[in-house]
Amino acid sequence: MKKVLLSIILLAAIILIFATIKVKTIGKPINQYNFGTYLLKSDYDISKDIQLTFLGTSGFVINYKGKKIITDPYFSNPDVFNFTKKMQMPKLPDTILPRNIYENTPTILISHGHYDHCLDIENFLTKDFPIKVIAEQHIANEVYAVKNNYDVTFETDMQQIHYSFDSTFRILPLNSPHSPHFAGITLFTGFYKEPLAQLPDRFWKWKLHHNYSYLIDILEEGRIKFRCLFLSGNISDEAVEIVRQQCIDRKVDLALQIFWKEKECMPSLNKIYTTGQPQQIILHHWNNFFKQDKLEVMRDTHLDKVLKQLNEEGKNVHIMLPFSSTSFNVTEKVN
């Protein structure tokens, strides 16, 4: 019995050491000059229809004529290996300018429950008006404690279309399984079947649950003015068919494509490119979200080479730096 117990402890220690080394070496310094024209310059122009702000990882604020929606509210990059310190919501950094970029966002989308997709949700809540959070039920249970201080409505039916309170944004969830982290293993899986009394305070307590992408239509008088596809995970064949049906009469203007592992993400990117025919693709989740002090790129992305390859293939693909913005009119390409 002692031998079995020691073997289990040894195995756990090996896994922990391997995971620590993996995380510590997961990023590499980013040379912005390597990306050339594939890197969008920051431009926040309120005279244009849309301002798109990238917060890092998978966080975007889409501002259409003052009406906003946010995806995967996370930007803080905490030190996950400081086991003596609980994870707490940080203040938004001064690097996000103008300050009202992130204010008054009454609609929030969450793809899945890992901390790097929803830890900072309270920074985007306000007591001035009600907030709608669109996420599947287990994620709603995970962040349910925000209802203690804010007027939050959770919409959790992932089989139906959702709308922002003012019907400016129409949101269609799309099933998108999460890619394995390493060796075919997906970490921190699980579900919260009952609402939590407080937000998780350790990174391993933020559970995956199910993963979803979202088709986001900006509407005026019920007509689609702009179509954005926010992609997180490997979109399922069923979801690809849904996108194909939706895009028969209206193609995708902008695809926000997760890109953290080249081998995992390229098949999904190519499926969506064929099906939705986006005019523009912006890659996200490529930055090393474990680093607080400097900007790094995920080592496995080969981001500069992939950007060159995709653009040589005729795909209009770019990246944005965290806390930067790009502005455009609905009749224009993003770049």
Residue pairs with C-beta under 8 A, 6 or more apart in sequence:
19 187
20 81
22 182
23 80
23 81
23 290
25 299
26 288
26 290
26 298
26 299
26 300
27 288
27 290
27 291
27 296
27 297
27 298
27 299
28 296
28 297
28 299
29 294
29 296
29 297
30 287
30 295
30 296
30 297
31 304
32 39
32 321
34 304
35 303
35 304
35 307
35 319
38 304
38 307
38 308
38 311
38 317
38 318
38 319
39 318
39 319
39 320
39 321
40 282
40 318
40 319
40 320
40 324
40 326
40 334
40 335
41 324
41 326
42 320
42 321
42 324
42 325
42 326
43 325
43 326
43 327
44 51
44 53
44 97
44 98
44 101
44 325
44 327
45 51
45 327
46 327
48 327
48 328
48 329
49 64
49 65
49 225
49 226
49 328
49 329
49 330
50 62
50 63
50 64
50 218
50 226
50 327
50 328
50 329
50 330
51 61
51 63
51 101
51 325
51 326
51 327
52 60
52 61
52 62
52 63
52 254
52 282
52 320
52 325
52 326
52 327
52 328
52 334
53 60
53 61
53 63
53 96
53 101
53 102
53 323
53 324
53 325
54 60
54 282
54 284
54 320
54 321
54 322
54 323
54 324
54 325
55 61
55 73
55 74
55 75
55 96
55 102
55 322
55 323
56 74
56 75
56 77
56 287
56 289
56 322
56 323
57 72
57 74
57 75
57 116
57 117
57 284
57 285
57 287
57 289
58 71
58 72
58 74
58 111
58 116
58 117
58 232
58 256
58 258
58 284
58 285
59 70
59 71
59 72
59 73
59 74
59 75
59 120
60 70
60 71
60 72
60 230
60 256
60 284
61 68
61 69
61 70
61 101
61 102
61 105
62 68
62 69
62 70
62 71
62 216
62 218
62 228
63 101
64 168
64 169
64 218
64 225
64 226
67 164
67 166
67 168
67 169
68 104
68 105
68 106
68 107
69 105
69 107
69 108
69 109
69 164
69 169
69 171
69 216
70 102
70 105
70 107
70 108
70 109
70 124
71 108
71 109
71 111
71 214
71 230
71 256
72 109
72 110
72 111
72 117
72 118
72 232
73 108
73 110
73 117
73 118
73 119
73 120
73 121
73 123
73 124
74 115
74 116
74 117
74 118
74 119
74 120
74 289
75 92
75 93
75 120
75 322
75 323
76 89
76 90
76 119
76 120
76 292
77 289
77 290
77 291
77 292
78 87
78 90
78 119
78 203
78 292
79 85
79 290
79 292
80 87
80 115
80 203
80 290
86 201
86 202
87 115
87 119
87 200
87 201
87 202
87 203
88 201
89 119
89 120
89 121
89 122
89 123
89 199
90 120
90 123
91 123
92 102
92 120
92 123
93 323
95 323
96 102
96 323
101 325
102 123
102 124
103 126
104 126
104 128
104 129
105 124
105 131
106 129
106 130
106 131
106 132
106 164
106 165
107 131
107 132
107 134
107 164
107 165
107 169
107 171
108 121
108 124
108 131
108 132
108 133
108 134
109 133
109 134
109 135
109 171
109 214
109 216
109 230
110 117
110 118
110 121
110 133
110 134
110 135
110 139
110 143
111 117
111 176
111 211
111 212
111 213
111 214
111 230
111 232
111 233
112 139
112 178
112 208
112 209
112 210
112 211
112 212
112 232
112 233
113 138
113 139
113 142
113 192
113 206
113 207
113 208
113 209
114 188
114 206
114 207
114 208
115 200
115 203
115 206
116 289
117 232
118 135
118 139
118 142
118 143
118 206
119 199
119 206
121 133
121 143
121 146
121 199
122 146
122 149
122 150
122 199
124 131
125 131
125 146
125 149
125 150
125 152
126 150
127 149
127 150
127 151
129 151
130 151
130 152
130 153
130 165
131 150
131 151
131 152
131 153
132 152
132 153
132 155
132 162
132 164
132 165
133 140
133 143
133 146
133 152
133 153
133 154
133 155
134 154
134 155
134 156
134 162
134 171
134 173
134 214
135 143
135 154
135 156
135 212
136 156
136 158
136 173
136 209
136 210
136 212
137 154
137 156
138 191
138 192
138 193
138 207
138 209
138 210
139 209
140 154
140 156
140 195
141 192
141 193
141 194
141 195
141 196
142 192
142 196
142 199
142 200
142 206
142 207
142 209
143 196
143 199
144 154
144 195
144 196
145 195
145 196
145 197
145 198
145 199
146 152
146 199
155 162
158 173
158 175
158 210
158 212
159 173
161 170
161 171
161 172
162 170
162 171
162 172
162 173
163 169
163 170
163 171
164 171
167 219
167 222
168 218
168 219
168 220
169 216
169 217
169 218
169 219
170 216
170 217
170 219
171 214
171 215
171 216
171 217
172 214
172 215
172 217
172 242
172 246
173 212
173 213
173 214
174 212
174 213
174 214
174 215
174 235
174 236
174 239
174 242
174 243
175 210
175 211
175 212
175 235
175 236
175 238
175 239
176 211
176 212
176 213
176 231
176 232
176 233
176 234
176 235
176 236
176 239
176 268
177 211
177 233
177 234
177 236
178 186
178 208
178 211
178 233
178 234
179 186
179 233
179 234
179 260
179 261
179 264
179 265
180 186
180 264
181 187
186 208
187 208
188 203
188 204
188 206
188 207
188 208
189 207
189 208
190 207
190 208
190 209
191 207
191 209
192 207
192 209
200 206
211 232
211 233
212 232
212 233
213 229
213 230
213 231
213 232
213 233
213 235
213 239
214 229
214 230
215 227
215 228
215 229
215 230
215 242
215 243
215 246
216 227
216 228
216 229
216 230
217 224
217 226
217 227
217 228
218 224
218 225
218 226
218 227
218 228
218 330
219 225
224 250
225 330
226 253
226 254
226 330
227 250
227 251
227 252
227 253
227 254
228 252
228 253
228 254
228 255
228 256
229 243
229 252
229 254
229 255
229 256
229 272
229 276
229 278
230 256
231 255
231 256
231 257
231 258
231 268
231 269
231 272
232 258
232 285
233 258
233 268
234 264
234 265
234 267
234 268
235 243
235 268
235 271
235 272
240 271
240 272
240 275
243 252
243 272
243 275
243 276
244 275
244 276
247 275
247 276
247 277
251 276
251 277
251 278
251 279
252 272
252 276
252 277
252 278
252 279
253 278
253 279
253 280
253 330
254 278
254 279
254 280
254 281
254 282
254 334
255 272
255 273
255 276
255 278
255 280
255 281
255 282
256 281
256 282
256 284
257 265
257 268
257 269
257 272
257 281
257 282
257 283
257 284
258 265
258 268
258 283
258 284
258 285
259 265
259 269
259 283
259 284
259 285
259 286
259 301
259 303
259 306
260 285
260 286
260 298
260 300
260 301
261 298
261 300
261 301
262 300
262 301
262 302
262 306
263 300
266 306
269 281
269 310
272 278
273 281
273 315
278 316
279 316
279 333
279 334
280 316
280 317
280 318
280 333
280 334
280 335
281 310
281 315
281 316
281 317
281 318
282 317
282 318
282 319
282 320
282 334
283 303
283 307
283 317
283 318
283 319
284 319
285 298
286 297
286 298
286 301
286 303
286 319
287 295
287 296
287 297
287 298
287 322
288 295
288 296
288 297
288 298
295 321
295 322
297 303
303 319
307 317
307 318
307 319
310 317
311 317
316 333
316 335
318 334
318 335
320 326
326 334
326 335
328 334
